[in-house]
Amino acid sequence: MIKIVVACGGGIFTTTVVTDKLKDILYENNIRHTITPAKITEITGIDYADLIVVTGKTSEKNRKGIPIMIGLSLFTGVGAEEFIKEFLEKVKKIQEAKK
């Protein structure tokens, strides 16, 4: 099971859109997951996730070293295919490391 946090400025609208798209991608690839919404300002202290996807550029870093991906392309559609490929590669690496 992979634990993902999706973060945006307010933690509501773009988070919901990106979360729905990530769920579809994960279901299509038979990847068990949980997705939790958050605000970008909270990502520095998150310690319960395997991966953080933010909906915009940020200079924030996670203190625990959790990887952060910029998933804005899932919201805009521009560059979505490239993001999905990178996202699935990252998820599979995380899954392998957890075995």
Steps between C-alpha positions, in 0.01 A plus 500: 500500500639838401410807704474821300433856611363746244561861598390834359471855626165455672477122516162486327429562131815412306577231756166334424551512124854362517401237760222369274741468208764328714240254629407412142866447406565285807183292452583441132839367608366290789698696758356501852515847648374763737492868407479777758444869420719772650609858456839574344602678820461169687736289287811577704364311801325207329641172630232247407528491119711319244457771235374858491342647187459877495281689255740790454865588524632530850832553669377300801696187588388210715705455818471119477629491141168387351517551122295788361362507145332794329167371367361821352494336157218272619297815565590686179548202268827646367774241548264253666633197310857570612389554858302173504802307372731654763235454771457129427877448489536672839211301651648171379842590646336582832309171495817305428683673784220406742530127425 
